[in-house]
Amino acid sequence: MARIPSPTAATQQSDSASAASWILREASPSETFMPPAPGTMMEHDPEWLLAIRHPGHGSVLLAERDSRQLPIYVHDGALSFVVGGAALRRIEIRRHVLTGNLPDWSQDDLVAILGELKDHLDRHGVVFLIGVVEGEPLWQTLQSAELRRHYHVLQSGDTDTRRLADLPGTYDEYLGSLPRKARQDIRRSERRFNDTFGDRARLAVFSRPEEITEFFDTVEPVSARTYQSRLLGLGVKRGHWIERMLEAAAERGYARCYGLFVDQKLVAWRVGFVFHGTYFSHHIGYDPDWSEWHPGIVLQTRTIQDLCSLSPSVQRIDMLHGDNAAKRKLSNQSRREGKFYLFPRNWRGTLLYASLGSFNMLSDTLSSLAARLNLKDRVRRVLRRV
């Protein structure tokens, strides 16, 4: 795991007046919120979090001071003790999620908000920070002496690369922003697909509420046959969190999903949302029977052409968490991010912190050994064939 750089002495000092003035309260779906700032993340919009919250146990806390608001999504969850992809034990928690990418927030304010949040945690409560951008104020906050008086800090996984694509205006300009080899690979995949299927292939857009219903009806049976759905539970299906998100997004005009069809047969799909000039790409899948034609790459290039045509209302694609070869090929920007648990410094929080930290070290050691023996790739190939 990457080590968080230590801040300067000046940034370690927090503002006691600021700490006293931040108030946390539960947000209500009936209230009106301040419009989110341009370029903000969807997870920083309280109205959006309330719309997609779990109907049984999801809620939103608002940290407020003067005219500023910062939402924290609260839901029931579990800490999983995982080895080799299998969960050996799960401990129920109440997860308080704060999304990073907060370059305009001061370290003092973030320390104050997280300090205030500690008093709102029940015996199952923990704080989960996701998308914490390397070097930004929230990243530096994690080394604050004041914050560490309240919490044990444990990084979850490694610091990862988040891929993005800035759209300069036209598709050709976008291609020109990519490395030469990436452009050649993309054009080769497009040409091979077009030469074979030509006018038999089409791209469909799904955005309105009635179109989202059609999207689920079309995608769900194909998604059920994919590796991601069968083994990871990440497919497109009704009753899943992704249905809540898409329905809420369609009602607000945020949804923009795609389907790539050949002879009216769905071969690939993309789930995403347009919010304040950014297309957030949440999920991409394809029919495994079509893998030799690289339908995922073809789908993405065609959707990028569509998004370029929406300029200037769409200026960037955010490929979200997790890195892979396709994202590396299609991105022209990136940033480094991490995920962190904050366990309150009480007997239960200290026990969870020590147990999970020790277990993760053991799991990392076993994972490194498996990688050296090439066991991971062998197991993955077997699972994909199951």
C-alpha positions as CSV (number, residue, x, y, z in Angstrom):
1,M,0.0,0.0,0.0
2,A,1.2,3.5,-0.8
3,R,2.3,5.6,2.1
4,I,0.5,8.9,2.5
5,P,2.9,11.8,2.5
6,S,3.3,13.8,5.7
7,P,1.9,17.3,5.6
8,T,3.8,20.3,6.8
9,A,3.5,21.6,10.3
10,A,1.3,24.4,9.1
11,T,-1.2,22.1,7.5
12,Q,-1.4,20.0,10.6
13,Q,-2.8,22.8,12.6
14,S,-6.6,22.8,12.6
15,D,-8.9,25.8,13.2
16,S,-10.8,25.3,16.5
17,A,-13.4,28.0,15.5
18,S,-14.1,26.0,12.3
19,A,-14.5,22.8,14.3
20,A,-17.1,24.4,16.5
21,S,-19.2,25.8,13.6
22,W,-19.7,22.7,11.4
23,I,-23.1,21.1,12.1
24,L,-24.2,17.6,11.0
25,R,-27.8,16.8,10.4
26,E,-29.9,14.2,8.5
27,A,-31.1,15.5,5.2
28,S,-34.8,15.1,4.2
29,P,-36.0,14.3,0.6
30,S,-38.6,17.1,1.0
31,E,-36.1,19.9,1.4
32,T,-34.4,22.0,-1.3
33,F,-30.7,22.0,-1.5
34,M,-28.1,24.4,-2.8
35,P,-27.2,23.6,-6.5
36,P,-23.9,21.7,-6.7
37,A,-20.9,23.5,-8.0
38,P,-19.9,23.0,-11.7
39,G,-17.6,20.1,-12.2
40,T,-18.7,18.4,-8.9
41,M,-19.1,14.7,-8.4
42,M,-22.6,13.2,-8.4
43,E,-21.9,11.9,-4.9
44,H,-21.5,15.5,-3.7
45,D,-25.1,16.3,-4.6
46,P,-27.4,15.5,-1.6
47,E,-30.5,15.3,-3.8
48,W,-28.9,12.6,-5.9
49,L,-27.8,10.6,-2.8
50,L,-31.3,10.8,-1.3
51,A,-32.7,9.6,-4.6
52,I,-30.5,6.5,-4.9
53,R,-30.3,5.6,-1.2
54,H,-31.3,2.1,-0.1
55,P,-35.0,2.2,0.8
56,G,-34.5,0.1,3.9
57,H,-31.5,1.6,5.6
58,G,-29.9,4.4,3.5
59,S,-29.8,8.0,4.7
60,V,-27.8,11.2,4.1
61,L,-26.0,13.3,6.6
62,L,-25.2,16.9,5.7
63,A,-22.2,18.8,7.1
64,E,-23.3,22.5,7.0
65,R,-21.7,25.8,7.7
66,D,-22.8,29.2,6.3
67,S,-23.6,28.5,2.6
68,R,-21.5,25.3,2.3
69,Q,-22.8,21.7,2.4
70,L,-21.0,18.4,2.2
71,P,-23.1,15.2,2.0
72,I,-22.2,11.9,3.7
73,Y,-24.1,8.7,2.6
74,V,-24.9,6.3,5.4
75,H,-25.9,2.7,4.9
76,D,-25.6,-0.8,6.5
77,G,-22.8,-2.9,5.2
78,A,-20.1,-5.3,6.3
79,L,-16.4,-5.7,6.7
80,S,-15.3,-8.8,4.7
81,F,-12.3,-10.8,5.6
82,V,-11.4,-12.1,2.1
83,V,-8.7,-14.6,1.0
84,G,-8.5,-15.7,-2.7
85,G,-11.8,-14.0,-3.5
86,A,-13.7,-15.9,-0.8
87,A,-15.1,-14.1,2.3
88,L,-14.2,-16.1,5.4
89,R,-16.0,-13.8,7.8
90,R,-18.3,-10.7,7.6
91,I,-18.8,-8.2,10.4
92,E,-21.8,-5.9,10.2
93,I,-21.1,-2.2,10.2
94,R,-22.8,1.1,9.6
95,R,-20.8,2.7,6.8
96,H,-20.6,6.5,6.5
97,V,-19.3,7.2,3.0
98,L,-17.6,10.4,2.0
99,T,-16.4,10.7,-1.6
100,G,-13.1,12.5,-2.3
101,N,-12.1,14.7,-5.2
102,L,-12.5,17.8,-3.0
103,P,-9.7,20.1,-4.2
104,D,-11.4,23.3,-3.0
105,W,-12.0,22.2,0.6
106,S,-9.5,23.1,3.2
107,Q,-7.8,20.6,5.4
108,D,-9.0,22.4,8.5
109,D,-12.7,22.1,7.4
110,L,-12.3,18.4,6.5
111,V,-10.7,17.6,9.9
112,A,-13.5,19.5,11.6
113,I,-16.2,17.7,9.7
114,L,-14.7,14.3,10.3
115,G,-14.2,15.1,14.0
116,E,-17.9,16.1,14.2
117,L,-18.9,13.0,12.4
118,K,-17.3,10.8,15.1
119,D,-20.0,11.9,17.6
120,H,-22.7,10.7,15.2
121,L,-21.3,7.1,14.9
122,D,-23.1,4.4,16.8
123,R,-21.4,1.2,18.0
124,H,-21.4,-0.2,14.4
125,G,-20.4,3.0,12.8
126,V,-17.2,3.4,10.7
127,V,-16.2,6.1,8.1
128,F,-15.3,5.1,4.6
129,L,-13.5,7.5,2.3
130,I,-13.6,6.6,-1.4
131,G,-11.9,8.3,-4.3
132,V,-9.4,10.2,-2.1
133,V,-7.1,11.9,-4.6
134,E,-3.4,11.7,-3.9
135,G,-2.0,15.0,-2.7
136,E,-5.3,16.8,-2.3
137,P,-6.5,18.2,1.1
138,L,-8.5,15.1,2.1
139,W,-5.4,12.9,1.4
140,Q,-3.3,15.2,3.7
141,T,-6.1,15.2,6.3
142,L,-5.5,11.5,6.9
143,Q,-2.1,12.4,8.4
144,S,-3.5,15.1,10.6
145,A,-2.6,14.6,14.3
146,E,-6.0,16.0,15.3
147,L,-7.8,13.5,13.0
148,R,-5.8,10.6,14.4
149,R,-6.8,11.5,17.9
150,H,-10.3,10.5,16.8
151,Y,-9.6,7.6,14.3
152,H,-7.4,4.8,13.3
153,V,-6.7,5.1,9.6
154,L,-6.5,2.0,7.4
155,Q,-6.1,2.0,3.7
156,S,-8.4,-0.4,1.8
157,G,-6.4,-1.9,-1.1
158,D,-3.7,-0.1,-3.0
159,T,-3.6,3.4,-4.4
160,D,-5.1,3.0,-7.9
161,T,-5.2,5.0,-11.1
162,R,-8.5,6.5,-12.1
163,R,-8.8,7.0,-15.9
164,L,-10.5,10.0,-17.6
165,A,-10.9,11.2,-21.1
166,D,-11.1,14.9,-21.8
167,L,-13.1,15.6,-25.0
168,P,-11.6,18.5,-27.0
169,G,-14.6,18.9,-29.3
170,T,-14.5,16.4,-32.1
171,Y,-13.9,12.7,-32.2
172,D,-10.8,13.2,-34.5
173,E,-9.4,15.7,-32.0
174,Y,-10.0,13.2,-29.2
175,L,-8.2,10.4,-31.1
176,G,-5.3,12.9,-31.7
177,S,-4.9,13.3,-27.9
178,L,-4.1,9.5,-27.5
179,P,-0.7,7.8,-28.0
180,R,0.0,6.6,-31.5
181,K,-0.2,2.9,-30.6
182,A,-3.6,3.4,-28.8
183,R,-5.0,5.1,-31.9
184,Q,-3.8,2.3,-34.1
185,D,-5.3,-0.4,-31.9
186,I,-8.7,1.5,-31.7
187,R,-8.9,2.0,-35.5
188,R,-7.9,-1.6,-36.1
189,S,-10.8,-2.8,-33.9
190,E,-13.2,-0.4,-35.5
191,R,-12.2,-1.3,-39.0
192,R,-12.4,-5.1,-38.5
193,F,-15.8,-4.7,-36.9
194,N,-17.1,-2.4,-39.6
195,D,-15.7,-4.4,-42.5
196,T,-17.5,-7.5,-41.2
197,F,-20.9,-6.1,-40.0
198,G,-21.2,-2.7,-41.8
199,D,-24.8,-1.3,-41.8
200,R,-26.0,-4.4,-39.8
201,A,-24.6,-2.7,-36.7
202,R,-26.2,0.2,-34.9
203,L,-25.8,2.2,-31.7
204,A,-28.9,2.9,-29.6
205,V,-29.2,5.5,-26.8
206,F,-31.5,5.0,-23.8
207,S,-32.1,8.0,-21.6
208,R,-35.8,8.6,-20.8
209,P,-37.7,6.6,-18.1
210,E,-39.6,4.5,-20.6
211,E,-36.3,3.8,-22.5
212,I,-34.6,2.7,-19.3
213,T,-37.3,0.1,-18.9
214,E,-36.6,-1.1,-22.4
215,F,-32.8,-1.1,-21.7
216,F,-33.3,-3.4,-18.7
217,D,-35.5,-5.8,-20.7
218,T,-32.9,-6.0,-23.4
219,V,-29.7,-6.1,-21.4
220,E,-30.6,-8.3,-18.3
221,P,-30.8,-11.7,-20.0
222,V,-27.5,-11.1,-21.9
223,S,-25.8,-9.7,-18.8
224,A,-26.8,-12.8,-16.8
225,R,-24.5,-14.9,-18.9
226,T,-21.3,-12.8,-18.3
227,Y,-18.5,-13.6,-16.0
228,Q,-19.0,-10.3,-14.1
229,S,-22.7,-11.2,-13.3
230,R,-22.3,-14.9,-12.5
231,L,-19.2,-14.7,-10.3
232,L,-19.1,-11.0,-9.1
233,G,-22.7,-10.0,-9.0
234,L,-22.0,-6.9,-11.1
235,G,-24.4,-7.5,-13.9
236,V,-27.4,-5.4,-15.0
237,K,-30.5,-6.7,-13.3
238,R,-33.7,-5.6,-11.8
239,G,-33.9,-5.2,-8.0
240,H,-30.2,-4.3,-8.0
241,W,-28.7,-0.9,-6.9
242,I,-28.1,-0.1,-10.5
243,E,-31.9,-0.1,-11.2
244,R,-32.4,2.5,-8.5
245,M,-29.7,4.7,-9.9
246,L,-30.9,4.5,-13.5
247,E,-34.5,5.2,-12.6
248,A,-33.5,8.2,-10.5
249,A,-31.1,9.5,-13.2
250,A,-33.8,9.1,-16.0
251,E,-36.2,11.2,-14.0
252,R,-33.7,13.9,-13.6
253,G,-32.3,13.8,-17.2
254,Y,-29.0,12.4,-16.2
255,A,-29.2,8.9,-17.7
256,R,-27.4,8.1,-20.9
257,C,-27.1,4.3,-21.6
258,Y,-26.0,2.7,-24.8
259,G,-26.6,-0.6,-26.6
260,L,-24.6,-1.9,-29.6
261,F,-26.7,-4.1,-31.8
262,V,-25.9,-6.4,-34.8
263,D,-29.0,-7.6,-36.7
264,Q,-31.2,-6.5,-33.8
265,K,-29.1,-8.6,-31.4
266,L,-27.5,-6.9,-28.4
267,V,-23.7,-7.5,-28.3
268,A,-22.5,-4.8,-25.9
269,W,-23.9,-2.1,-23.5
270,R,-22.8,0.8,-21.4
271,V,-24.5,2.4,-18.3
272,G,-23.6,6.0,-17.6
273,F,-24.8,9.4,-16.4
274,V,-24.3,12.9,-17.6
275,F,-23.8,15.3,-14.7
276,H,-22.3,18.9,-14.8
277,G,-20.4,18.3,-18.0
278,T,-19.0,14.9,-17.2
279,Y,-20.1,11.5,-18.4
280,F,-19.8,9.0,-15.5
281,S,-19.3,5.6,-17.1
282,H,-20.5,3.1,-14.5
283,H,-20.7,-0.2,-16.2
284,I,-19.7,-1.8,-19.6
285,G,-20.5,-5.3,-20.6
286,Y,-20.7,-7.5,-23.7
287,D,-22.1,-10.8,-24.9
288,P,-19.3,-13.3,-24.2
289,D,-20.1,-15.1,-27.5
290,W,-18.9,-12.0,-29.4
291,S,-15.5,-11.5,-27.6
292,E,-13.4,-12.2,-30.7
293,W,-14.8,-9.0,-32.3
294,H,-13.8,-6.7,-29.3
295,P,-17.4,-5.4,-28.9
296,G,-16.5,-3.5,-25.7
297,I,-13.9,-1.3,-27.5
298,V,-16.1,-0.8,-30.5
299,L,-19.0,0.2,-28.2
300,Q,-16.8,2.7,-26.4
301,T,-15.5,4.3,-29.5
302,R,-19.0,4.8,-30.8
303,T,-20.3,6.2,-27.5
304,I,-17.3,8.6,-27.4
305,Q,-18.3,9.8,-30.9
306,D,-21.8,10.4,-29.6
307,L,-20.6,12.2,-26.5
308,C,-18.3,14.4,-28.6
309,S,-21.4,15.4,-30.6
310,L,-22.9,16.8,-27.4
311,S,-20.0,19.2,-26.8
312,P,-19.9,21.6,-24.9
313,S,-22.5,20.1,-22.6
314,V,-20.2,17.0,-22.2
315,Q,-16.5,17.7,-21.8
316,R,-15.1,14.7,-20.0
317,I,-15.6,11.0,-19.5
318,D,-14.9,9.7,-16.0
319,M,-14.2,5.9,-16.1
320,L,-14.5,5.6,-12.3
321,H,-12.7,3.3,-10.0
322,G,-10.5,0.4,-11.2
323,D,-8.0,0.3,-14.0
324,N,-7.7,-2.0,-16.9
325,A,-6.2,-2.2,-20.4
326,A,-9.2,-0.8,-22.2
327,K,-9.3,2.2,-19.9
328,R,-5.6,2.8,-20.4
329,K,-6.1,2.7,-24.1
330,L,-9.0,5.1,-24.2
331,S,-8.0,7.7,-21.6
332,N,-5.9,10.8,-22.0
333,Q,-6.0,11.9,-18.3
334,S,-5.5,10.1,-15.0
335,R,-5.2,10.7,-11.3
336,R,-4.2,8.5,-8.3
337,E,-6.8,7.7,-5.7
338,G,-7.2,5.6,-2.6
339,K,-9.9,4.2,-0.3
340,F,-9.6,4.4,3.5
341,Y,-11.5,3.2,6.5
342,L,-11.6,5.4,9.6
343,F,-12.2,3.4,12.8
344,P,-13.2,5.4,15.9
345,R,-10.7,5.1,18.8
346,N,-12.8,3.1,21.1
347,W,-12.5,-0.5,22.1
348,R,-14.6,-1.9,19.2
349,G,-13.1,0.4,16.6
350,T,-9.6,-0.5,17.8
351,L,-10.3,-4.2,17.7
352,L,-11.8,-4.0,14.1
353,Y,-8.8,-1.9,13.0
354,A,-6.2,-4.3,14.4
355,S,-8.1,-7.4,13.1
356,L,-8.7,-6.2,9.6
357,G,-5.2,-4.7,9.3
358,S,-3.5,-7.9,10.3
359,F,-5.8,-10.0,8.1
360,N,-5.2,-7.8,5.1
361,M,-1.4,-8.1,5.5
362,L,-1.8,-11.9,5.5
363,S,-4.1,-11.8,2.5
364,D,-1.6,-9.5,0.6
365,T,1.2,-11.9,1.4
366,L,-0.7,-14.9,0.0
367,S,-1.8,-12.9,-3.0
368,S,1.8,-12.0,-3.8
369,L,2.8,-15.6,-3.5
370,A,-0.1,-16.6,-5.8
371,A,1.0,-14.0,-8.4
372,R,4.6,-15.2,-8.4
373,L,3.3,-18.8,-9.0
374,N,0.9,-17.5,-11.7
375,L,-2.0,-19.1,-9.8
376,K,-4.3,-16.0,-10.2
377,D,-4.4,-16.1,-14.0
378,R,-5.0,-19.8,-14.0
379,V,-7.9,-19.6,-11.5
380,R,-9.4,-16.6,-13.4
381,R,-9.3,-18.5,-16.7
382,V,-11.0,-21.5,-15.1
383,L,-13.7,-19.3,-13.5
384,R,-14.5,-17.6,-16.7
385,R,-15.2,-21.0,-18.3
386,V,-17.6,-22.1,-15.5
